Amino acid sequence: MQYITDLQIHSKYSRAVSKDMVIPKIWDWAKRKGIAVMATGDWTHPLWMREIKQNLEEMGNGLLKLKSNIEGVSWEGDTSSGPFFLLATEVSSIYSQGGKVRRIHTLIWSPTIAIAEKINKELLGRGANLISDGRPVIGLTSIQVAELVFSVDKNCLVIPAHAWTPWFSLYGSESGFDTIDECFGNYSRYIYAIETGLSSDPAMNWRIKELDKRSLVSFSDAHSGPKLGRESTVFDLTDLSYKAIREAIIQNQESGVLNNGENGNSQSTVHNQQSNHISYTLEFHPEEGKYHFSGHRNCQVKQDPRQTREKGTICPVCGRKLTIGVMHRVEQLAGRSEEELRLIKKKLPGIDLSGVYSELFPNRPPYIMLVPLQEILAEAIGGLPTSQNIQNEYRKLTDHFGGEFNILLHVKTDDITRMSGSKVAEALQKVRTGDIYVDPGYDGVFGVVKIWGEEKEAAQKEEKKDQLSLF
């Protein structure tokens, strides 16, 4: 059975996070979205761990459920049917290695509260100030983090977070590494997956050869309820449990399900449909991510990888170094071209949407590009996604059709027309078919989705003109 999961979020105790990111409201939003399993987030923080214990109870399978009669939950019905929670947190390691300051964000998943508390105790014993922030800054290296976690329990998972973000990630252009081995040393063999982040998609990561036998997962890193699920991973599991999710992630490295042949001839085994595996990921358009292109926001300078190769990495306005974007960083580390992947689109089983596949890696999980429903409504109706009229329409639709993901993936456009009008239905169909344009983000500025109008056409024409001028 397939389950939509979002296993990277933050609580109200993290910096720049909504005060409404409390467990009852997170549960409420997950229910409205149609998410089966949520991250607890931030369990290293003692006050948040106390709230986890107050609001959730362990189910004996590595997941937690909302306790009955919890105040602040607006959805009616039995909370024992989910959404459920998985103990997932994020830590920020800042340290010096190889003559360079490293800033690496790492996800840690724990199968029980007791194990999480043992990890917290070990972190405190090594000088970590866990009360300072929901995502604590610690002086441990990535190698030390992995050693600490796995010494407590080998069934924990350590996953590099938003792996391409320039400032705080494994492959970050400003403070990261070129390889997983450099970052995690002898523990690299236990890094079974990376979280791709908003500014990259799986195809970009398929170009990195050291990821051939590692899973790619996508999560929201949400700081507010409406952002939950903006990226998600869909697991196909024989049973819903921490163990099954972990098995789905590690199987790429342990059972060799990937096609590693550079000539495109499959050397892989076919997924056992009874096994636990990743079915597909639901992706933000990477152009919407705020670090997709290189640039300097103060000077409003933005460059794609071709422009950066042509013009260099110095801002032509102020003379300072540009923030190197994810797309350019992928180009720097890639062991194969996008053309070698032979990307194709084909219908996914069980839904009427097409997923992106690679003919070079036919058994790698595909992905679907989506735009959050509130952004679609804002484009179709007019106004900001946070405006009251958009929120009212969003709640009307999700109430009627049983959640945002059901609308994005399954509901027929004729039904959307009857409920919200033809313009909303047309916008949804354009998103499903990819008939949109995204003005790419750069240097901390999110990209902007454009579905209709002269602005979209002008942007597309300018992009084509700019590309032609580079050849």
Stockholm file with secondary structure:
# STOCKHOLM 1.0

chainA/1-471         MQYITDLQIHSKYSRAVSKDMVIPKIWDWAKRKGIAVMATGDWTHPLWMREIKQNLEEMGNGLLKLKSNIEGVSWEGDTSSGPFFLLATEVSSIYSQGGKVRRIHTLIWSPTIAIAEKINKELLGRGANLISDGRPVIGLTSIQVAELVFSVDKNCLVIPAHAWTPWFSLYGSESGFDTIDECFGNYSRYIYAIETGLSSDPAMNWRIKELDKRSLVSFSDAHSGPKLGRESTVFDLTDLSYKAIREAIIQNQESGVLNNGENGNSQSTVHNQQSNHISYTLEFHPEEGKYHFSGHRNCQVKQDPRQTREKGTICPVCGRKLTIGVMHRVEQLAGRSEEELRLIKKKLPGIDLSGVYSELFPNRPPYIMLVPLQEILAEAIGGLPTSQNIQNEYRKLTDHFGGEFNILLHVKTDDITRMSGSKVAEALQKVRTGDIYVDPGYDGVFGVVKIWGEEKEAAQKEEKKDQLSLF
#=GR chainA/1-471 SS CEEEEECCBCCTTSTTCCTTCSHHHHHHHHHHHTCSEEECCCTTSHHHHHHHHHHEEECSSSCEEECTTCTTCCSCSCGGGSCEEEEEEEEEEEEEETTEEEEEEEEEEESSHHHHHHHHHHHHHTTCCTTSCSSCEECCCHHHHHHHHHHHCTTCEEEESSTTCSSSSTTCTTTCCSSHHHHHGGGGGGCCEEECCTTCCHHHHHTCGGGTTSEEECCCCBSSGGGTTSSEEEEECSSCSHHHHHHHHHHHHHHCCSCCCTTSCCCSCCCCTTSCEEEEEEEECGGGSTTSBEEEGGGTEEECHHHHHHHCSBCTTTCSBCBCCHHHHHHHHCSSCHHHHCEEEEECTTSSSEEEEESSSTTSCCEEEECCHHHHHHHHHCSCTTSHHHHHHHHHHHHHHTSHHHHHHTSCHHHHHHHHCHHHHHHHHHHHHTCCEEECCBTTBCCEEECSHHHHHHHHHHHHHHHHHTC
#=GC SS_cons         CEEEEECCBCCTTSTTCCTTCSHHHHHHHHHHHTCSEEECCCTTSHHHHHHHHHHEEECSSSCEEECTTCTTCCSCSCGGGSCEEEEEEEEEEEEEETTEEEEEEEEEEESSHHHHHHHHHHHHHTTCCTTSCSSCEECCCHHHHHHHHHHHCTTCEEEESSTTCSSSSTTCTTTCCSSHHHHHGGGGGGCCEEECCTTCCHHHHHTCGGGTTSEEECCCCBSSGGGTTSSEEEEECSSCSHHHHHHHHHHHHHHCCSCCCTTSCCCSCCCCTTSCEEEEEEEECGGGSTTSBEEEGGGTEEECHHHHHHHCSBCTTTCSBCBCCHHHHHHHHCSSCHHHHCEEEEECTTSSSEEEEESSSTTSCCEEEECCHHHHHHHHHCSCTTSHHHHHHHHHHHHHHTSHHHHHHTSCHHHHHHHHCHHHHHHHHHHHHTCCEEECCBTTBCCEEECSHHHHHHHHHHHHHHHHHTC
//
